[in-house]
Every structure is written in C-alpha cells, then in structure tokens.
Amino acid sequence: DAYEAATEPGAKGALLRREGLYSSHVTEWRRLRAVGGREALGRPRGRVSAGQGSLALMVSKFGAALDACPIPCRMSTSIACL
C-alpha cells in the first residue's frame, strides 16, 4: 500500500531500496493479487458449508438413536414432526 501511495518522484524507488525489494517483486505481487481476486470472484459468497458427508453422518447418528428409543419416544418424535 505504501508503494501505491508514493506519489513524489523517486519515492517508489526509495521505498524499494529501503525494503530490499526489486520492481519485479512488485510486479509479481500485483499479478498474484489479480489472480487471487479473480479466484475469489468465482467462489460463492457466504459461509463455507461443512459438506454433505457430515450431514449424512448426522442423519445416520440420529436414525440410530431414534431406532434405539422405545415406541413412545418414536411416537412423540413423529407427532412433533406433524
């Protein structure tokens, strides 16, 4: 950001010398920044989902717990779903 903000003549060169960088480093950084921006635009926004595998695991665990319940428990669960 300091490199982009430098407007005085020679300020960018002084910054690069002070930091021990070459202009090719800045060019490479800009290229990587542009690629990262394009990749980010291709991804959907919002929270990253945990995946369908974990959902299937949760459903199977719930099903196993429901099967282990006595009949009144299953009936109350079925009624609650209505």
N, C-alpha and C positions, 0 to 999 in steps of 0.2 A: 504494500500500500504506500509506503514511503517513496518507493521508486516511481509509482504512478503520480504521486502528488508533487514530485520535484518539478518545478517549472523554470527555475533560473538556469541560465546557461552554465553547463559544467556540473550541475548539482547531481545529475544521474550518474555521471562518471565518478564523481567523488564518493557517492554512496556505494557504488560497486567496488571501488578501491578499498574503502573503509571496511567493507564486509568481506573482502577477499573473493568476490564473485566476478564472473565474466558476463558479457551481454548474452552469450549463448545460454547461460543458466536462466536468464530472464525469459528468453525465447522459449526454452523447453518448459519452463513453469507455466507460461501462457498457454502453450499447446496442451499441456496436461489439464489445465484448468478448463479449457474449452471442451476437451473430451469428457471430462467429468461432468460438466454442465449438460452436455448432450445426453449422457447416460442417465443423469438424474431426471431429465425431462421425459425419458422413455419409461420410467418406473411409475406405477400408480401411487397416488398420494395417500397418506393416512398410515395407520398403524400396520405394521407387518404382521400378517396372520401367523399363528403358531403352526399351521399346516394341517392338512386333512388327517395325517397319521395320528396326531394327538387327539383329534376329535373322535376318530374311530376307537381309539383306546379308551377314552372316557365313556363312550356309549357301551362298549363291551363290559367295562367295570360296573356300570350302572345296571346293565342287564343281568350280570352275575349276582349282584347284590339283591336285585328285585326277585330273582329266582330263589334266593335263599330265604326270603321273607315268608312268613306264614300267610295263609289265604286272606285274613282280614287286612293285612298290610297292603297286599296287592289290590284288594278291592278299594281301599281308601285312596291309593295312588290312581287307580283308574277313574274313580269318581272325581278326584281333584283335576284330572285332565279334561273332564267334560266341562 
